[in-house]
Amino acid sequence: MENNNSSNLVEIKSVDKWFGELQALDNVSLNVPSGKVMVIIGPSGSGKSTLLRCINYLETPTNGQVWFNGEKMSGDQKELNRHRAEIGMVFQSFNLYAHLTILQNITLALKVVKKLNEKEAETLAMEQLKRVGIADKADKMPAQISGGQQQRAAIARALAMRPKLMLFDEPTSALDPEMIKEVLDVMMMLAKEGITMIIVTHEMGFARAAADEVIFMDHGRIVERNTPDGLFNNPASDRTKLFLSQILHK
Amino acid sequence: MIAEDSLTPAQKIALRQSRRQRLRTRLATFPWWLVIVGLIIGATLWLITESPTYSEAFATIRTGMVVTLVITLISYTISLLIGLFTGLGRVSSNIVSQNIATLYVEVMRGIPMLVSIFFIALVLVPGIIEMLSFLGSKFTEAGLTGIGASLANMNTKSISMSVRAVIALSLTYGAYSAEIFRAGIQSVPIGQMEAARSQGMSYGQAMRNVVLPQAIRNVLPAIGNDFISMLKDSSLVSILAVRDITQIARLYAGHSFRYPEAYTTLSVMYLTMTMLLSLLVKLLERRLANNGK
């Protein structure tokens, strides 16, 4: 029997991921309790993004299992689409639909996946745009607004689906420095609202302030998992110490 | 405009030089070739109105215009549909549809269009008809008289050469437009598909709502140019004795021996149509480029 602890929204069990000859994830297990904010840090190539993408099966794990909301994720397309509709994802490069306005970006999946009618979808979309503070950009095309606004629109697009879980894949890495704060502010607001979030980021200040737990990954493995205080002030492993000293004393 | 009085002498010289330079680039980039094309078309028009033999040639060839246009339009529409689905097959992860699509594209592109028109019109279509009528006789033997009789009654002659020409052009051009659609789909960043899938859209929903609208927009000029090529290549159907403008010009030249009249008029007719169409494509291209900003 496969058992599963119901207080965990996400359970990753012994996941391996290989890309050809390259092993990106090496026997990773991780449980994410409902309502918690998890921040994953680590050097590039450590498998952070791959782990995140395995949760909503944008990458299929080579071995191991991913459980979401008490159900095992599988390759079955119908099941997968149902789960994905409940998992919001925010990408490094925003990935707003380039041919649609900001409003249409949000309403598309509401109409196509959730089968809402035009009016319901627009009401919901405007609600979310207000929440992230860019309601006035609803009729703009993605290319007409700043990177920070695009990323906030992408967050609104994910939120409009009423997800149980939000995944953030380096959401501020492609932004100009002066736009990082506006996106982090929105994410901080969500963290305080109690949405379950898993965030891959290089923003250590944000990790300290927002995370319930911080995970340090290296070479496809979870090296250390602790509260932000514990991990940043008293790192247990030398690898974590080295990484922190390199990024914090730059 | 700059008030020249307020400039220093040195600035005046510089301004004059800059204007001369601008004039030079304008002269260098002016489409002189287009003026010559215009002159050729104008001269031929003048001949058609002034010379009785030219006006007779034009009046005769013109009667094939409907056939040329109808064959081009129908074949083009069908080829776009074939191309769209074949293009989708080419980028599909399904091994069967991917291989069928690739087989079709590679075979079609590996045979000269003239030859594939012969093959499709004179071998493939009759072959399929024979197969169907054979099936029809089998159905009749098996007691399915209704469908059996209608299939058995099909015979090769019941499919006219014009229809075969349309089938041949559609199939050959379908392979070309498949490559255009494939390139268009692949020009859309992978993140667009991923974002759509991450929201719970199926592959088909993501393709239809997110990837294809952007892909088609990207390839609109190429699709437009394809129409121009189709208009020109529709002249190949004259080898099936379909009475398009090329065939009529050939017949006219053959019995009147007025080769210059027939072929000059014919060439200029094609040239006029393709020039106008490529102008439209250029306008479209410019509008799309401006919209993107």
Interface residues (C-beta under 8 A of the other chain):
Chain A: N56 L58 Q77 N81 R82 H83 R84 A85 E86 I87 G88 M89 F91 S93 N95 L96 Y97 A98 H99 L108 A109 V112 V113 A143 A154 R157 A158 M161
Chain B: P189 G191 Q192 E194 A195 A196 R197 S198 Q199 G200 M201 S202 Y203 Q205 N209 V210 P213 Q214 R217 G292 K293
